[in-house]
Amino acid sequence: MARISRPELNGAVWRRSSYSNQEGGNCVEVADGFQEAVVPVRDSKVPHGPALYFEAASWAAFIGELKAEGHRR
């Protein structure tokens, strides 16, 4: 895995996962389109806490697997 420099998130526009519930349960937020090669991800319950940074290709593969798993159920 390549090391990615940690970008500033001040201008990030976050969106909550469509799988998150409205009661404030396990919520993940993603900053889509933040940078071409990087996808920041954070816990919506701790918006000023740390964020994880994924390479865009790795994140796309992860989401693809989640969607495929959902179709198998």
Stockholm file with secondary structure:
# STOCKHOLM 1.0

chainA/1-73         MARISRPELNGAVWRRSSYSNQEGGNCVEVADGFQEAVVPVRDSKVPHGPALYFEAASWAAFIGELKAEGHRR
#=GR chainA/1-73 SS CCCCCCCCCTTCCCEECTTSCTTSCSCEEECTTSBTTEEEEEETTSTTSCEEEEEHHHHHHHHHHHHHHHHHC
#=GC SS_cons        CCCCCCCCCTTCCCEECTTSCTTSCSCEEECTTSBTTEEEEEETTSTTSCEEEEEHHHHHHHHHHHHHHHHHC
//
